[in-house]
Amino acid sequence: MTQRAPQPLPDPKRFLFTAISPQPENTGIYAYNSGHRTKVLAGGTMAAAAQGYLLAVRDGQLIAYPFDEERMQIHGDVRLVRFAEQVRSFSVAGNTLAYWAGPGPQARLMWFDRSGRGLGGLGEPAEGGSLSLSPDGAKAAVVRDSGVWLLDFARDTTMRLTFGPGTPTAAVWSPDSTRIVFGMQQGSGSGIFVKQVNGAGNPEMLFRSPNRLTVDSWSRDGRIILFHEEEISGKSAIWELLLEPERKPMPILRSDFALKSARLSPDGRWMAYVSNESGRDEIYVQTFPGPNGKWVISAAGGSDPDWRGDGKEMYFRSSENTLMSVAMEAGPEVLRPGIPQILFRAPNIQSYAASADGKRFLVAITPEDSEPGSIDIVLNWREELER
């Protein structure tokens, strides 16, 4: 376990600190008191106590928890600090709050073949998040803090698809390449929406939750959307949203560990996902819809799984900016994954998307001279919070 970001409390014998552990259940915010430590909050990257609140950063959001400093306990209703978005770090002293915030780093979109040979870039560096290629290979969706944007390869144009308040979490194409489904963080909750890619009409909400929702995949038959939900408590779940014959969300996997990036195989029989149950992110595959079997795919850490169009190969990112490949042989009830093989390494990979045939990869690479963000100062921050 590593300990970092100590923050003093009024009593000189006590302070708060962040603990990062290979066992995810031990990671969180702790209070130290005369030789003893007490877990105050699961998860979070840093925290500080002031004005009756424990302020903590979770997934770029600054969250205020009513806090009893005497008992070292959180109580009451949690508040999202809405005037502080995209927070990287912060400091608080009395009535003054300073936080370092800004959009994600700028990214350049580049095409690579399987050997890592560059095939050309797309546009100028811009804020970039997750990538998703349309099934027909004609367009890509790029998630930015400002909204979901579409890249048209034939016309070499970029079009903003979503407008209005909120920050999108991810976007996925429909099987016929005519619609985009996306998660949108809005205030203290989030929703899942679908919109026509031709820009006609308004987004249609499919599901809403007080927790953070991220869309992961859309089944090839168009009937099922997979998404994962992250609770402020640190628990998570993977859901399936049945679109036919009626819209019905059902949880298919719950955990005290972090679950994300659920990807259905092209034939709909297998589900890949990422879990940190081993102490680090790894790729797993289980049977779908029922958990009748489970296999570990990555060997030394992995994220962002993606299936080839025929389901016979899977790609993922290692922890060392390396794109990996795994052969997937499936029997009636048993999966036989191969040994992970290196495709290519690239510096500062932010996200990627594989073509259906697995011959090309669209990669978002972060330049080293990205903007550092800004520092904002809020006076009387508690009044702003409770207003």
C-alpha distance (Angstrom), angle and dihedral (degrees) to the residues before:
residue distance angle dihedral
M1 . . .
T2 3.82 . .
Q3 3.80 122.7 .
R4 3.77 124.3 -152.5
A5 3.84 147.6 151.0
P6 3.83 99.4 44.5
Q7 3.81 113.7 -162.9
P8 3.84 121.3 -166.9
L9 3.80 124.4 -127.1
P10 3.83 125.3 -151.8
D11 3.81 90.1 -99.3
P12 3.85 104.0 73.6
K13 3.83 90.5 -145.1
R14 3.82 92.4 61.4
F15 3.80 135.7 60.9
L16 3.80 141.5 157.1
F17 3.80 125.5 -117.8
T18 3.80 140.7 171.7
A19 3.81 119.9 -116.0
I20 3.81 123.0 -159.7
S21 3.80 113.9 -164.9
P22 3.84 136.2 177.5
Q23 3.81 83.2 -127.6
P24 3.82 103.1 70.6
E25 3.80 92.4 -153.9
N26 3.83 88.4 64.7
T27 3.82 95.2 51.0
G28 3.80 115.3 100.9
I29 3.78 147.7 78.2
Y30 3.81 116.5 -42.5
A31 3.79 135.8 -171.4
Y32 3.82 119.4 -140.2
N33 3.80 117.4 -150.9
S34 3.82 123.3 174.5
G35 3.78 96.1 -38.2
H36 3.81 96.9 -35.2
R37 3.77 128.3 97.0
T38 3.80 128.0 -154.2
K39 3.81 127.0 -167.0
V40 3.80 109.0 -121.3
L41 3.80 103.3 172.4
A42 3.81 135.4 12.6
G43 3.80 111.8 -126.7
G44 3.79 126.8 -6.3
T45 3.80 130.9 126.8
M46 3.81 99.5 -126.8
A47 3.79 138.7 -5.8
A48 3.81 142.2 -172.0
A49 3.81 134.0 -175.3
A50 3.81 123.3 -131.3
Q51 3.79 140.2 143.0
G52 3.81 93.8 5.8
Y53 3.81 94.9 -51.0
L54 3.77 137.8 99.7
L55 3.81 106.6 -139.8
A56 3.80 114.6 -157.1
V57 3.81 136.8 171.1
R58 3.82 115.8 -129.1
D59 3.81 121.5 171.5
G60 3.80 92.1 -20.9
Q61 3.79 93.7 -50.1
L62 3.79 124.4 113.8
I63 3.81 108.3 -137.3
A64 3.81 127.4 -170.2
Y65 3.81 117.9 -146.8
P66 3.84 119.3 -171.6
F67 3.79 102.0 -114.9
D68 3.80 135.0 -162.6
E69 3.81 104.9 -152.2
E70 3.81 93.0 -168.3
R71 3.81 94.6 55.5
M72 3.80 94.3 28.4
Q73 3.80 89.8 -131.0
I74 3.80 137.2 133.8
H75 3.78 115.2 -130.3
G76 3.80 139.7 165.6
D77 3.80 130.5 19.3
V78 3.80 121.7 -15.0
R79 3.81 117.4 -129.8
L80 3.78 129.7 -156.4
V81 3.82 110.4 -136.9
R82 3.78 94.4 -129.3
F83 3.80 97.4 -176.3
A84 3.83 89.5 60.7
E85 3.81 110.6 66.0
Q86 3.81 129.1 170.2
V87 3.81 91.8 13.1
R88 3.79 118.5 -171.9
S89 3.81 98.5 175.0
F90 3.81 139.5 -20.1
S91 3.79 146.3 -168.6
V92 3.79 128.6 -152.0
A93 3.81 131.2 -166.7
G94 3.78 118.7 173.4
N95 3.79 109.1 -57.2
T96 3.81 94.7 -8.7
L97 3.80 124.0 89.8
A98 3.80 123.8 -175.7
Y99 3.79 121.1 -175.3
W100 3.78 136.0 178.4
A101 3.77 109.9 -135.6
G102 3.74 142.1 156.6
P103 3.79 144.0 129.6
G104 3.75 122.4 -67.2
P105 3.79 118.8 -79.4
Q106 3.79 119.6 -73.1
A107 3.80 114.3 -97.3
R108 3.80 135.6 -158.7
L109 3.80 116.8 -144.7
M110 3.80 113.6 -134.6
W111 3.81 134.9 175.5
F112 3.83 117.9 -134.2
D113 3.78 132.5 -179.2
R114 3.81 122.7 -136.4
S115 3.79 92.5 -85.0
G116 3.82 93.0 53.7
R117 3.80 95.0 -104.8
G118 3.80 110.6 151.1
L119 3.80 114.8 -117.6
G120 3.80 98.4 -174.4
G121 3.78 140.8 -72.1
L122 3.79 135.6 -94.3
G123 3.80 121.1 -132.4
E124 3.78 128.9 -46.1
P125 3.81 125.0 -42.4
A126 3.79 110.3 -80.3
E127 3.77 140.1 163.1
G128 3.78 105.8 -69.7
G129 3.77 140.1 -178.6
S130 3.77 132.3 163.5
L131 3.82 120.7 -3.8
S132 3.79 130.1 -145.0
L133 3.81 127.0 -177.9
S134 3.79 119.3 -147.0
P135 3.82 113.9 -114.1
D136 3.83 90.3 -117.4
G137 3.82 89.4 54.2
A138 3.81 93.6 -127.3
K139 3.81 100.2 110.3
A140 3.78 144.8 20.4
A141 3.79 131.1 -145.8
V142 3.80 117.3 -140.1
V143 3.80 120.5 -166.7
R144 3.79 115.4 -142.9
D145 3.79 131.5 168.6
S146 3.81 87.7 -106.9
G147 3.82 93.1 55.6
V148 3.79 144.5 -77.8
W149 3.82 114.2 -43.9
L150 3.81 128.8 -165.1
L151 3.81 125.3 -143.5
D152 3.80 116.0 -155.3
F153 3.81 107.4 -157.1
A154 3.82 97.3 -165.2
R155 3.81 94.7 49.8
D156 3.83 94.7 33.3
T157 3.81 90.2 -134.3
T158 3.79 136.5 134.6
M159 3.81 122.2 -143.5
R160 3.77 129.4 -175.4
L161 3.81 109.6 -129.5
T162 3.82 103.7 -177.0
F163 3.80 130.4 48.1
G164 3.77 136.8 174.3
P165 3.82 133.5 56.9
G166 3.77 123.0 -26.3
T167 3.78 141.0 58.0
P168 3.82 119.1 -100.3
T169 3.80 118.0 -130.5
A170 3.84 101.8 -165.2
A171 3.80 140.8 -25.8
V172 3.82 131.7 -141.7
W173 3.81 131.2 -171.3
S174 3.79 126.2 -122.4
P175 3.84 114.7 -116.7
D176 3.82 91.5 -105.4
S177 3.85 93.1 49.1
T178 3.82 92.4 -122.8
R179 3.83 100.5 107.0
I180 3.78 141.1 38.6
V181 3.80 124.6 -146.3
F182 3.80 115.4 -159.4
G183 3.78 142.5 169.7
M184 3.80 118.0 -123.5
Q185 3.81 125.7 -163.0
Q186 3.81 107.9 -145.3
G187 3.79 119.2 176.7
S188 3.79 111.2 -57.6
G189 3.82 94.6 -12.3
S190 3.77 142.0 35.8
G191 3.78 140.3 -142.2
I192 3.78 142.3 -157.3
F193 3.80 115.4 -121.4
V194 3.80 137.0 -179.9
K195 3.80 126.8 -151.9
Q196 3.81 138.1 177.4
V197 3.82 111.5 -106.4
N198 3.82 91.3 -137.8
G199 3.81 86.7 70.9
A200 3.81 95.4 -116.0
G201 3.79 118.6 140.4
N202 3.77 132.3 -0.7
P203 3.79 126.1 -68.1
E204 3.80 113.2 -85.1
M205 3.79 116.9 -138.1
L206 3.81 114.5 -130.9
F207 3.80 101.5 175.3
R208 3.81 139.7 -2.5
S209 3.81 133.7 -159.7
P210 3.82 138.0 172.5
N211 3.82 86.1 -125.9
R212 3.79 131.6 72.4
L213 3.83 113.2 -81.9
T214 3.81 126.4 -163.7
V215 3.81 123.0 -174.1
D216 3.81 112.9 -133.8
S217 3.83 111.7 174.7
W218 3.81 147.0 -14.5
S219 3.80 119.1 -138.1
R220 3.79 117.8 -115.8
D221 3.84 91.7 -118.4
G222 3.81 89.2 55.3
R223 3.81 94.8 -123.9
I224 3.82 102.6 104.9
I225 3.81 135.1 49.5
L226 3.80 118.2 -169.9
F227 3.80 121.0 -152.4
H228 3.78 137.1 161.1
E229 3.79 128.7 -132.4
E230 3.80 125.8 -148.3
E231 3.79 119.2 -160.3
I232 3.80 123.2 -153.9
S233 3.81 86.6 -120.9
G234 3.81 89.0 65.7
K235 3.81 97.0 -108.0
S236 3.80 119.1 124.7
A237 3.80 141.4 -170.2
I238 3.80 140.1 -168.2
W239 3.81 114.2 -132.5
E240 3.77 135.1 -168.2
L241 3.80 117.8 -145.6
L242 3.80 110.4 -155.2
L243 3.80 110.1 -149.4
E244 3.81 96.4 -175.8
P245 2.97 136.8 86.8
E246 3.81 85.5 -2.3
R247 3.78 135.6 -9.9
K248 3.77 105.1 -97.7
P249 3.83 124.6 158.4
M250 3.81 116.9 -152.2
P251 3.83 129.5 177.9
I252 3.81 111.5 -123.9
L253 3.82 100.5 175.6
R254 3.81 129.7 22.2
S255 3.79 127.9 -178.3
D256 3.78 145.8 165.0
F257 3.81 83.9 -132.8
A258 3.81 126.5 75.7
L259 3.82 113.3 -85.0
K260 3.80 122.6 -173.6
S261 3.83 147.5 137.3
A262 3.82 97.8 51.1
R263 3.83 108.4 -172.5
L264 3.81 123.8 -174.6
S265 3.80 117.0 -144.4
P266 3.82 115.9 -116.7
D267 3.83 91.2 -104.7
G268 3.83 91.4 47.7
R269 3.83 93.9 -124.4
W270 3.80 99.6 108.4
M271 3.79 136.4 43.9
A272 3.80 123.0 -154.8
Y273 3.77 118.6 -161.5
V274 3.82 143.2 159.5
S275 3.80 122.9 -112.8
N276 3.80 132.6 170.1
E277 3.81 93.8 -152.8
S278 3.83 90.3 121.7
G279 3.80 92.1 54.9
R280 3.83 95.5 -91.3
D281 3.79 136.8 47.4
E282 3.80 112.5 -76.5
I283 3.81 133.9 168.6
Y284 3.80 117.2 -112.3
V285 3.79 132.6 179.8
Q286 3.79 125.2 -157.7
T287 3.78 134.0 175.3
F288 3.79 115.9 -88.8
P289 2.96 133.9 -99.7
G290 3.81 94.1 -0.3
P291 3.84 123.5 41.6
N292 3.82 95.4 -121.3
G293 3.81 93.4 140.4
K294 3.79 139.3 11.5
W295 3.82 132.0 -162.1
V296 3.81 133.7 -174.3
I297 3.83 110.0 -130.6
S298 3.81 106.0 178.2
A299 3.79 120.9 61.1
A300 3.80 105.4 -160.4
G301 3.79 107.6 16.9
G302 3.78 129.5 -46.6
S303 3.80 145.5 -175.8
D304 3.82 141.6 179.2
P305 3.83 101.8 36.8
D306 3.81 117.3 -161.0
W307 3.82 130.8 -178.9
R308 3.78 125.3 -136.0
G309 3.78 112.4 -118.2
D310 3.82 93.5 -101.3
G311 3.82 93.9 44.6
K312 3.83 93.5 -121.9
E313 3.79 95.7 111.8
M314 3.80 137.2 37.0
Y315 3.80 129.7 -158.3
F316 3.78 129.9 -157.8
R317 3.78 141.6 162.1
S318 3.78 120.1 -107.6
S319 3.79 122.8 -146.6
E320 3.82 90.4 -99.8
N321 3.83 102.1 63.1
T322 3.78 89.7 -93.6
L323 3.78 126.0 138.3
M324 3.79 110.6 -139.5
S325 3.80 134.8 -163.4
V326 3.81 130.0 -153.3
A327 3.81 125.5 -172.4
M328 3.82 110.9 -130.5
E329 3.79 119.9 -153.0
A330 3.79 113.8 -177.6
G331 3.78 128.1 -164.6
P332 3.81 126.7 -173.6
E333 3.83 92.6 -77.5
V334 3.81 105.8 -6.0
L335 3.80 130.7 74.7
R336 3.80 119.9 -150.9
P337 3.81 108.6 -163.5
G338 3.79 117.6 -168.2
I339 3.79 128.5 -134.5
P340 3.84 112.9 -72.4
Q341 3.80 111.3 -103.4
I342 3.81 128.6 -162.0
L343 3.79 115.0 -114.3
F344 3.80 99.2 176.6
R345 3.78 145.0 -41.7
A346 3.78 124.2 -126.4
P347 3.81 129.7 178.5
N348 3.81 119.2 -105.2
I349 3.82 99.5 -2.4
Q350 3.80 106.9 -169.6
S351 3.82 98.1 176.0
Y352 3.79 140.6 -27.5
A353 3.82 143.3 -161.9
A354 3.81 127.1 -155.2
S355 3.80 125.5 -139.8
A356 3.81 115.6 -117.8
D357 3.82 92.3 -106.0
G358 3.81 93.2 46.5
K359 3.81 93.7 -124.8
R360 3.82 97.9 111.6
F361 3.79 135.6 36.8
L362 3.78 127.3 -160.4
V363 3.82 106.6 -147.6
A364 3.81 130.9 -172.3
I365 3.82 107.4 -144.5
T366 3.79 121.0 -169.3
P367 3.82 114.9 -133.7
E368 3.78 115.0 -133.4
D369 3.83 92.7 -123.7
S370 3.84 97.1 60.8
E371 3.81 118.1 148.2
P372 3.83 112.2 -87.8
G373 3.83 97.3 -139.6
S374 3.83 127.4 -122.0
I375 3.80 140.3 -79.8
D376 3.81 116.9 -127.7
I377 3.81 127.0 -168.9
V378 3.82 122.9 -152.8
L379 3.80 120.8 -166.7
N380 3.81 117.5 -154.4
W381 3.80 88.7 12.0
R382 3.83 93.9 171.8
E383 3.79 91.3 59.7
E384 3.82 88.9 50.1
L385 3.80 90.2 48.9
E386 3.81 95.4 50.5
R387 3.80 96.3 38.9
